[in-house]
Structure formats: structure tokens, C-alpha cells
Amino acid sequence: MNFKRIVADSYDAIADRLAGARGDGSTVAPWLRRLSELLPAEARVLDLGCGAGVPHTATLAQRFQVIGVDISSRQLALASNSIPNAQFVLGDMASIDFRPASFDAVTAIYSIIHVPRAQQPALLTAVRRWLKPSGFALLVLGANDTPAGYEADWFGAPMLWSHFNAEQSLALLLDARLQILLHDLVTDPLDPRGRHLFALCRAS
């Protein structure tokens, strides 16, 4: 099974349908406000797994210089059309690379959970490397033990998830030298039965 190919193809297939299902982003908004208050004007922000960019990437792009990365070409096309003042890169967040200390902040909103969890420690280490000294990261990680979760019909396409439980996810952040400033378990707006670990971190 090509995990990432399924994720990319499915997000391509449901991109237009999913845009209206994401809601107003009210679950994430308080966390984005906290992050924004910590950043200087015109900060450089890397948004990993930006999708169609609405509403989170668009919110960041109102104040900051944003680069969005996503594995779905259709999602990025939608993002480029709706957020012309941001830059977008098609790629796998687990294999893409940037110069060290390139960004004031890195965000990953409901996206790292689509990366096979064996690759997540290296990805978090890369996030730390891309941050400027004392830069910040807002990351949404798993809250339950799921080596490979599969749903045959997620908004009309198959979808895969992979993550550790909350305790292990917090340990991964510390191992990557990310100081945890604030964290909480937040109910999934698309599935009230599920929760995710939100973590606001600083490079240490």
C-alpha cells in the first residue's frame, strides 16, 4: 500500500467537496491568535499540509509571509487562487527541505497525522532545524495509538492516518528540542468522537 499516494490522490479527489466541510476554523483560531501574538511583523511562516488554505493559511497570510506545502496538487491550486499573497510548494513534508533557521514559525494543522508515524520523529527534528532560534511551532498531532488508520469513505474517498498517543507525541516534541509552551486535547470538528493534541512550542 502506497500510504502517501492514497492520501494525495484522495485529497485531490475531494478537494472541492472538502472546502465547505472544514467549517469556520473556530477550533484552531484561538491557537493561531496565540501564535500570532508571539511573532514579529512580516514573520516568515511555513505551513505544512496547508491544503486549500482556508481558513488557516489565509489567516496567517493576512499578517505574515507564508509558504504553504502540500502533497495534493488540487488542494494547492485552490489555495493559490484564494490566497495570491502566499507562496505554495507541491511536496511531501517528510522529504522536503529548507535552509536551517529559515522561519519564524512553522504550523501543521491536522496534517502530520497523514504522515506514517515512523517518519514523524525525523519530520519534527526538521521542523526544529528550519526554525530560527527561539522560533515557534503550532502543531496538531495524534492523541491515540494508531499505526495505520483507514476509512474507506471519508468525504467520498479513502483516507489514511497514522499517529502516536498524546503522551508519546509530547515526548517526540521534547526529543526534537521543541519546548512545549502550551498543549491541550481538542475535539475534532469533523468527528466529535475524536481528539487531537494541539501543541504550541518554541525552539530550544
Secondary structure, DSSP 8 states (H G I E B T S, - for coil): --HHHHHHHHHHHHHHHHHTTSTT-TTTHHHHHHHHHHS-TT-EEEEET-TT-TTHHHHHHTTSEEEEEES-HHHHHHHHHH-TTSEEEES-TTT----TT-EEEEEESS-GGGS-GGGHHHHHHHHHHHEEEEEEEEEEE-SS-EEEEEEEEETTEEEEEEE--HHHHHHHHHHTTEEEEEEEEEEETTEEEEEEEEEEEEE-
